[in-house]
Amino acid sequence: MNLLPIPALADNYIWLLHDGHEALVVDPGAAEPVLHALQAQGLTLQTILVTHHHADHVGAVAALRDATGAKVYGPAFEAIPEPAQRVEGGEVLQLLGRHWQVLHIPGHTSGHVAYYCSEAREGGGSAIAPILFCGDTLFSGGCGRIFEGTPAQMHASLQQLAALDGRTRVCCAHEYTVSNLRFAQAVEPNNKQLLHHAQQCQALRAQGLPTLPSTLELELAVNPFLRCGIVQVAQGARQFAPHLDTLNPLSVFTALREWKNVFQ
C-alpha cells in the first residue's frame, strides 16, 4: 500500500492511498492535482472519502466522481455533494481489500467522521502500520478549531483517537505542524522530545517536504491537546487561565483551545 499526501489549495493535503492499481482519496478540495497523480501513476480511482463538509475538503468531490465514477462516502448529517453513501460512525467499509472503521469524532463540525484501518499485515504477511484519516480533528501538534461542536465533544473525540494503536499513521488534512509546535512549546517548554520534533519539522519544511503523516505515539508525546492530563501541560495552560482547575483535563483542554485561538 502506498500513501501519498497531495498538496492542494493553500495548505491542504489530499491523501491518496493505492495498491499500484486502484486508489482512494480523502477530502479532495481540488481536482487537478488528484487527476494528475492518478494519470502519472496509472491508477483507477475507486473511492472518495469525506471527513466533513467544509469547502476545502469537498470542493472537488463532484468533479472527481464525474471523471472517474468513484464511489463517495461521507458524514451522514452534513451537506456534501450527492450522490454519496452516508456514514455516521460504527460502520466497517471494505476498501482496497482492507477493513476500515468509521469513527464519529464531532467537535470541529457536528458530524465529522474519521476512517481508520487497523490491519497490520499485507496479504503476504509483511507488517504495515495502521492508518488514520482524521480530517481537521487532530493535527500534528494541535487540533482543529471548534466551529459547530463543543469543547467536551472535541476533547472526547481526541481521546477516542488517542486510544488507537500507537503505530498509527496520523494523516491530517493540513500542513499546520510548525505553527502548532510553536504553540506546543509555549505550553510545555521543557519537553525535549517536542523541541527535537519541532526542529525536524522546520528542516523538512525548509526543503519543501511534508511533515506528515505523523504517528499517534509521537503525538501523545508532543501534542498538548492529547496531554491535558499531564501536570506540565496543565501548569502551562495556567499562563492563559490563571485560575484553571488543573486536575480537570476537560478544563485544561478548553483553556488550551481558547489560548490557541488567539496565539500569535
N, C-alpha and C positions, 0 to 999 in steps of 0.2 A: 504494500500500500504506500502510495506517495502522497505527501501532504505539502501543499504549497500555499503561502499567503500571496494573494494578488493585490498589489497596491491599487487603490481607486480613490477618486474624489480627492479631498484634502488630506485625510489621514486614515481612511478606512482600509481594512483588509477584507477581501472576499476570499474565503477559504475554499480551496479546490482539493478534493481528495479523489484519487483514481487508482485503478489497478493495472494501468497500462493500456486499457481498452475502454472501460466505462468510468464515468466520473459523476460526482455530486459537487454542488457548490452551495455555499452558505451565505445568506444575506447579500445578494448581488445588488449593489447600488448603482452599478454601471455595467452596460452590456459589452462594450468594445473590448476591454481587457480580458474578459472571460472568453469571448469568441476567439480572440487572438490566441489565448493559451490552449484552447481546445484544438484549434486548427494546427498550431505548431507541434502539438504532441499526438495528433491523430486520435483524439478522444471523442467518445459519444457521451453527451450529457444526458444522464438518466433521471437525475433528481435535483430539485432545488429545495433547500431547507431555509425557512424563515424563522427567526427568533422573536421578532416583534415588528410593529407596524411602521416605525419611523422611515421617512422617505429615503434616507441614505442606506437603508437596508432592503428596501423593496422596489427601488426605482427602476430596476431592470428586469424584474420578475416576468412581466408580460412579454417583453421583447425576447428574452431568452427562451421562455416557454414556446412562443410562436416560432422561433427559429429552430428549435431542437425537438420539440414535443416532450420535453422533460415534465415529470410529474412534480407538483408543488405541494409541500407540506408546510403548514403554518399555524399560529396560535388560534384557538377556537373563537375567542371573543374579541378579536382585534380586526380592524379593517385592512385587509391585504388584497392584492389583485386576485380576482376569481378567473377560472375555477381553481380551487385548492382543496386538498384534504385537510380537515381541521383536526388539531391535536390539542389536548389541554393538560397533559401530564399523566403518566401511568401507562401510556401505550408503549409497545415494543414494535419497532419498524425493522423490516428486513431490507438492508441497503448494502450494495456491493458485497453481498454474501456474508454480512455480519448483522448481529442484533444490536439495535440502537434503542436505548431507553429515552423516552421523552420526560423531561423534568419540568415541573411548573415552578418558576422562580420569579414571582412578581416583585415589584419594587420600582425598577426603572420605568416600566409600564405595567399596567394591571394584569395583562395576560401573557407576559414574557415567558418563553419556554427555552430550554436548552436541550441539546442532543448529546447523549453520552454512549460511547462504545467501550465496554469494559473488557471485551475479549482480548486476551493477552497472547494469542498464538495465531500464526499464519496457518494456512491449510497444511503446509509441510512440517509444521511443528516449531518453526523459528519464533522466538519471542518478539513481540511488538508491545509498545506502550499503549495504554488506554487513551482515548481521545475525547475531549470535551469541547463542544462548540457552544460558548456561553454568551454570545451576543454582547450586550452592553451591561450585563450584570456584574461580572468580575473582570477587572483589568489587571494587568501585571502591575503590582504595587498599589492598586487602587480599586475602586468600584464605580459603578455608574451613578449619575445623579438620580435623585428620586423625583420623577415627574408626575406619576399617577398613583403610585403606591404610598406606603408609609415606611418610616424607619424600621418599625417592627417587622414588616414584610421583607424588606431588603436584608435586614440582619438575619432573619430566618432562612432566606434564600441562600445567602452566603454561607451560613452554617451547613446547609444541605450540601453545597458544593464542597465545602471543607472536609466533609466526611468521606469523600470519594478516595479511591486509591491514590496514594502519594505520587506514583509514577505517571499519573495522568498528564497528558499534554494539554495545556490550557490554551485554547485558540480564541483569543479575544478579537473583537471586531475593530479595534482602533489602535493606532500607534501612539499611545499616551504614556509609555513607560517612563521615559526620562523625567517628564514633569511630575508624574506620580511619585517617583522615587525621591524627588527633591522634597515633596511634602512628607513622605515617609521618614526622611532623615530629620525633618523638623520635629516630628513626633518622637522619634526614637534615635537620637543622635549617636548613641553608644553601641548600636547594633553593627558589629563588624562585618557580618555577612551582608547586611544591607549596603554598607559602604562599598564593599567589593563588587557587589552586583551592579550598583549604580555606575561604577567606573567601567565595568564591562559593557554595559548598555550604551554609555556615552561613546565608547570606542566603536561599537557596532554602528551607531547612527552616524558617526563621523565618516564611516565608509559607505554610507547609504544602505546598510543592511538592516533587516528587521530584527527587533528584539524578541520576537515571538516565533513559535509558541514558547510559553513558559512551562513550568511544571507545577503541580499542586504542592509538592514537597517544598519547592523554593518559595512559593507564595506564602505558605504557612510560616516561613522563616523571616520574610521581609515585608509582607503586606499588612499594614496596621489594621485594615478593616477585617482581616481574618484573625487578628491577635488582640481583640478587645478584652479578653480575659487575662492578658499578660500585664503584670504590675507596671512594667516600664512604659507600656503603651498607655495605660490608664493614667499614669502620672504625667505623661507627655500631653495628654488631652486636657489636663488642667491648665495648660498655658492659655487655652482658649476659653475654658469654662472652669473658673477657679473653685466653684462650689460643687463640682461634679461628684456624684456618688461613684467612686472608682471601683466599688465592689459589684456594680451592676453593668454587665457587658453591653446591654442594650443602650443604657445611658451613655456609656463610653462611645459606642458606635454612633449614636445620634450627634454627640458633640463633635466627633471627628468629621462626620459628613458635613455638618454645618461649617466647620472650620475650613474644610477643603473647598467649599463653595466660594469662599472669599479669599482663599490663599493666593498670594502673589509670588 
